[in-house]
Structures are given as C-alpha cells and as structure tokens.
C-alpha cells in the first residue's frame, strides 16, 4: 500500500503571532524614520519592540519549519532539495529587491555589490540574510532538526553549542576577504548583523515548541524569564557582554531569552484575529513593502516629528553592540565620559562621504546608554567602530545644515565636556595663471613650485598655445615648458585654454589679423588687440585651431576658457558652449579707467558663478581680477568682502589671475595672500576655505549649487 504524507493544517495562531511580529517591526521602523526622539513614550516603545520582535520572528520561523519537516517527511531527497531551494530563493529575491532599494536611496548611494552578496547588507535589510541561511541549512541539518525538536536536552545542547561557537568566533578577525562572511555567522566588531550561530538556539526552541505539551512550554517560558531577570541583576555589579540584557549586536543570552519568553506568552494568548492572520501570511511582502516606503521617504522627504521641532540628524541603524569579547568581565565602575571630535570645521558638498567623527571615552558597559545633545537635538546613535577602546560615532556632514553645533554626551546623568563644531558651505579659492604665449623664466617656474607649500594648493593654468608655434620659442625651451605643464597637470593642476590675438597665431589659424583698438602692450605682435574685434565665425576658427594646437603639443583637452584681456561678448559665449567648453572665466567687474574699461562685462564686485542668458555654459567670474592691477592688500580686501569670517550659508568663490610672463612684477604679491587664505582653510581646521581648480568649481556648482 502506498504511504501518503500526513496532511498538516496551517496554524492560524502561528500566522497571528507572525502577524504581531511584522506589525511590531513596521511600528519600530516607522518610529525610527518619523520620530525625532523627543517623545519618551515612543522612544521606550521603539526600544521594547527592537528587543523582542526579531527574536519572535526567529522563534516563529522555527515553529513553521517544524510543520515544514512534517509536511515533507516522506518526500524524496531530490524533491526536498528543490523545495528548500525555492524557499531560499524566495527569501533571497525579497532581500535583493529591498537591498537595491536601500542602496540606491541612501545618501550617498551605498555599496551595491556588498549588498547583493549579503557581505555588507544595507541598514534595515540585515534581517533577511539570517532567514536565507536558516532556510538553506534545512537540507544538511534535516536529521538534526528532527532529533532536537523531540528532545529538550538535545535542543539545549545543540543550541548552546552553536551559541558557544559564535562566542568564540566573534572576537577573531579573518581578514578583509573572510571577515564579512564570518560576520554573517558570528558577528564582529560593530557590524550590525543577526548572526546565524547566535540565533540558532531561538530557532531550535521554536522547532521544539511545536511538539510539546502546554505545561512543558510553560516551564520553558518561566526559565527564559528567570535567565533574563538574572542577567539584569548581574549587570548591576558586573559587566559581562554575553549576559548583558541590552546587548543586541550580536545578541546576549538574556536578550534572546527575553524574546523567547515574550514569544511563549504570545503563542499562548494571541487569538487568530483575521487582520493578524493576514499580516502573518503575507509578512515577507509586508516587510519588503514597508521598507520601500520608508526608504523613499528618507531619500526624498526625510523629515522627523515629535514633541519638539528640532533639526534632523539621521544616525546610523539603532541598537546596542558588543564592544568587548563576549566573555570579558568588568566590574561596574563610576561613570566617566569624555568626548572629542577629529576636527572643528566641516564643509558641506565637498566630499559626499565626509563625516563628523565623535570619539567618546567611557566604560564599555555604558556604550548603549549614551545620549548625544547635538545643538538642540537629543539623539541616540550607534557607534560605527571602536579604536583603542574608544567609541567612535560618525554622522554624515550632509545631515547638518550650516551652523554652529555644541555637542555633549550624557551617560547615567553624567555629562561630558562640550565639543563645538562648525558646519559651513565652502569658500572656494582658485588661483589661476594666464600663460600669455611667450617664454616664462626659470625664476617664475621655481616660484610656482614653492607655492605648493600653501595647503598643497592646485592651480589652473590658462595656456595660450601660441608659445607652441614654430619659431616662437627654441625647441629646447618649448620642451621645458611643455614638460613643466604636463608635470603640474599630473600633480593635480588643471590645463585650460587662453588666447590673445597675436598675429602669428591668428594667421596660423587661417584668419586675417586685425589691428584695431589695441590697449597698448606688445602691439607690434598683436597681443593687445581685443578678441571682440573679430567676427563670431573668425573667433570660432581661431578657437578651434588654438585648442587643436594645445592638444597636439601634449596638453589635455581643455574644458575651460579665458579671453585675453577679458574681452569676450555674448556671441562668443554661445560659441564656447557650442564648441563643448564647460565653463568660461572671462567675466569681471568693469574698471572705471585704464585699458580694460572697455570690456563687455559690468558684473558686480565679487560676482559668483552663473549661467548667462541664452547660453549653456557656466560663467565663473574672475572676481579677484589679477595681480597685474591689484596689490596684496587690495586682493585681501576683496576676499574680506566675500568672506568676512565665520559660517557661510551659501557657497562663495574667489578667483585670481597671475601671469608667469610678468612674474617679476606680479609674483611678490602672491605669498602674502596665499598665507592669509591658508589661515582660514579647512585643512588647517580654521575655516571653510578650500584651494581648488576651476574644474572643481564647475563640478561642484553644476551638481550641488545650481538647483
């Protein structure tokens, strides 16, 4: 007679308890995303849910797997493997969908490859790797599960053995390749993981629960409660991470037994209410769906509410971590707490990954109780890493708006010293050099090298390719200047295009030279003829030739342009845009007298980058003008009008031009200005100033500030 497998009816109570778990998890996540920690009740509710809901999920999962074992006890090995792979694949698909959403909506975008391999799961997706592993291990551990669920002794021995292996592996470091794998099974450092070995005991209790009578279940619930209470009492005198009820990453024994006790109570009293049963049956997709909504909210809205309106500071994933080896023993000591920051000044928009690193020195037992007051915001954060016994908390700079933020840490009513940080928009300084098309002295080149001592400054060189024409320089000198510029470009400087209308350059481009309206310098060679004396098409021809000559001489494709004597008009700006130049830096304020009083520009002093009307190119005004017409003090006066000090609510630029060909007259003005500017720089932790190239300004302005 053919033997048929028994029919196992779905447990509505099991679905209802699973429904309670998923509703609790959604509630905990919603509080975290929407609440600003100003309502004590919601803070307490979130903490209680975090301490019980996930353990309840694992417990119920063990109960459900027991039903799965009975349902498929008579199925062949091959078919059993297929069923398990389908189950595992379903979990993995749910994880992948959620992990991709988490990665792409994070600020900044996270590590997608780490997410997909589960080696670096994004925040709030760390739950599913455990269920994927539990499902995958059903096949090799099929017989083990059958044995443990029928014996309380084997459940305790097997679960205790798995937990002990996790405890032993936790403090070990297996190197950059294997450490993420170990973290999936045993946790490690400050990794926010739900490690397989630590949660095996809860899973096995769920398996065993399905097969036992109610009086036996009650004894387990009481025992779990006693273990939790004992951990709380022991924590008053000694700190042993593995017995600390508040330790979640990875979970301590009382943390797990608290969840088991709650699960036991709920499995006994929760009625099979329809809404809970529905939530339990669809818990996986409710989990995926609610995280989708929360991730989108975080990415596009990111507002939090509470009893008090405060600035938003989104911390890392909530929870407590195990700062020491699980078996470490420390006597409870008097609370001490000292705080420091890695620096004082922080600038927005420069490096998306930049963080405020707050270091807290305190007894590890108090790590989970630290409350930070950041400005007017009270925030609980999780430490990102531990170094030399000091807890480090990293807050993305992008989470702050410009302002001054006093920060203190409080533990058990003991307050730390105050650390004040300043968050500002950047003050971007670009010192540029206009190479005028003839030789520059060795003295000028040496001075340029010496200026690198100022904050490792990088320059933008607007190069007139006329100096590469045959006959302008000797081949040897041309090679020296070419090699010098190439070296500077490799060291981080930018090469852009600069043109004066020297007759030989204009003729080489195939255009008839003009001689009208020279401003009175090197007139014989056409250096001082305004570019605007040529027609737009003639300008296009000269521009195309000059760019080609520059590149044929070993220079990179120039993305920026500056006209000789700043003589440029709206028609020429349109041509620059059509020729795929990214920015122009010919704009300036118009002097009242002198040779440049006839330029086409009338920008205000200190003008900032903008998109000119009817042009698709960024104009970065030369708002510091040049060392040819300004003394060091006059330049600093311009700086002070732009940035008188303190925090900037909007970004500012300061652009100066100097000329290597006139170095003897101009370069003496440079060191004093650079020294004064460096005294306000981010690298010296003295202000929001950064030395940048013109291309840096273009990238920042077009991606962050032209919104």
Secondary structure as UniProt FT lines:
FT   HELIX           12..34
FT   HELIX           40..71
FT   TURN            72..74
FT   HELIX           77..105
FT   HELIX           112..116
FT   TURN            117..120
FT   TURN            123..124
FT   TURN            126..127
FT   HELIX           128..136
FT   TURN            137..141
FT   HELIX           142..148
FT   TURN            149..150
FT   HELIX           152..170
FT   HELIX           175..186
FT   TURN            189..190
FT   HELIX           196..209
FT   TURN            210..211
FT   HELIX           214..237
FT   STRAND          238..239
FT   HELIX           241..243
FT   TURN            245..246
FT   TURN            250..251
FT   HELIX           253..269
FT   HELIX           274..281
FT   HELIX           283..300
FT   TURN            326..327
FT   STRAND          330..331
FT   STRAND          337..341
FT   STRAND          345..347
FT   TURN            348..349
FT   TURN            352..353
FT   STRAND          355..362
FT   HELIX           364..369
FT   STRAND          371..374
FT   TURN            375..376
FT   STRAND          377..379
FT   STRAND          385..387
FT   TURN            388..389
FT   STRAND          390..396
FT   HELIX           397..399
FT   STRAND          403..411
FT   TURN            412..413
FT   STRAND          414..415
FT   STRAND          419..424
FT   STRAND          427..435
FT   HELIX           442..450
FT   HELIX           451..453
FT   TURN            454..456
FT   STRAND          460..463
FT   HELIX           465..468
FT   TURN            471..472
FT   HELIX           475..490
FT   TURN            491..492
FT   STRAND          494..499
FT   HELIX           503..508
FT   TURN            509..510
FT   TURN            516..517
FT   HELIX           523..525
FT   TURN            526..528
FT   HELIX           531..533
FT   HELIX           536..552
FT   TURN            553..554
FT   STRAND          560..563
FT   HELIX           564..566
FT   HELIX           570..578
FT   TURN            579..580
FT   STRAND          583..584
FT   TURN            595..598
FT   TURN            605..606
FT   STRAND          610..611
FT   TURN            613..614
FT   STRAND          618..619
FT   TURN            623..624
FT   TURN            627..629
FT   HELIX           632..642
FT   STRAND          652..658
FT   HELIX           660..662
FT   HELIX           663..666
FT   HELIX           667..669
FT   HELIX           670..678
FT   TURN            679..680
FT   TURN            682..685
FT   STRAND          689..691
FT   HELIX           694..700
FT   HELIX           701..705
//
